[in-house]
């Protein structure tokens, strides 16, 4: 069994951090938009190429951190890098009833925010949808990476069977 410097708790924490970075980027977008509209006259997005690029880079960086650390955690569990005792505290936390329910509650809140924004456009409720959506995706990704791998049973051994032959083919 190969040991890794990255513990399951550290990888789970990095995944949560990446999720929070990606979700907080939605708040930063609204803040930059409000600042830019109050300090610059004219079209709001005309000079936002650099701040827009930075915001997209921050979102992508947070999302990458979330996906990469969850994948390392999943691969480490499959490879047997950690004992069950090392995995148990992290699994116990993320398999709790409140955390399991949180992903669905976040999706529900996000859908309600999207419906409200459909009724009252331009009031910023889509911001709530974006935040809830990213948080629920991160939480479900982390929960999925903590699942024990399924052992593969040997299926049909078709490679060892003889080819099909028939005396009635072509009649």
Secondary structure in CASP SS format (residue, H / E / C, confidence):
PFRMAT SS
TARGET T0000
AUTHOR 0000-0000-0000
METHOD secondary structure of the structure
MODEL  1
X C 1.00
X C 1.00
X C 1.00
X C 1.00
X C 1.00
X C 1.00
X C 1.00
X H 1.00
X H 1.00
X H 1.00
X H 1.00
X H 1.00
X H 1.00
X H 1.00
X H 1.00
X H 1.00
X H 1.00
X H 1.00
X H 1.00
X H 1.00
X H 1.00
X H 1.00
X H 1.00
X H 1.00
X H 1.00
X H 1.00
X H 1.00
X H 1.00
X H 1.00
X H 1.00
X H 1.00
X H 1.00
X H 1.00
X H 1.00
X H 1.00
X H 1.00
X H 1.00
X H 1.00
X H 1.00
X C 1.00
X C 1.00
X C 1.00
X C 1.00
X C 1.00
X C 1.00
X C 1.00
X C 1.00
X C 1.00
X H 1.00
X H 1.00
X H 1.00
X H 1.00
X H 1.00
X H 1.00
X H 1.00
X H 1.00
X H 1.00
X H 1.00
X H 1.00
X H 1.00
X H 1.00
X H 1.00
X H 1.00
X H 1.00
X H 1.00
X H 1.00
X H 1.00
X H 1.00
X H 1.00
X H 1.00
X H 1.00
X H 1.00
X H 1.00
X H 1.00
X H 1.00
X H 1.00
X H 1.00
X H 1.00
X H 1.00
X C 1.00
X C 1.00
X C 1.00
X C 1.00
X H 1.00
X H 1.00
X H 1.00
X H 1.00
X H 1.00
X H 1.00
X H 1.00
X H 1.00
X H 1.00
X H 1.00
X H 1.00
X C 1.00
X C 1.00
X H 1.00
X H 1.00
X H 1.00
X H 1.00
X H 1.00
X H 1.00
X H 1.00
X H 1.00
X H 1.00
X H 1.00
X H 1.00
X H 1.00
X H 1.00
X H 1.00
X H 1.00
X H 1.00
X H 1.00
X H 1.00
X H 1.00
X H 1.00
X H 1.00
X H 1.00
X H 1.00
X C 1.00
X C 1.00
X C 1.00
X C 1.00
X C 1.00
X H 1.00
X H 1.00
X H 1.00
X H 1.00
X H 1.00
X H 1.00
X H 1.00
X H 1.00
X H 1.00
X H 1.00
X H 1.00
X H 1.00
X H 1.00
X H 1.00
X H 1.00
X H 1.00
X H 1.00
X H 1.00
X H 1.00
X H 1.00
X H 1.00
X C 1.00
X C 1.00
X C 1.00
X C 1.00
X C 1.00
X C 1.00
X C 1.00
X C 1.00
X C 1.00
X C 1.00
X C 1.00
X C 1.00
X H 1.00
X H 1.00
X H 1.00
X C 1.00
X C 1.00
X C 1.00
X C 1.00
X C 1.00
X C 1.00
X C 1.00
X C 1.00
X C 1.00
X C 1.00
X C 1.00
END
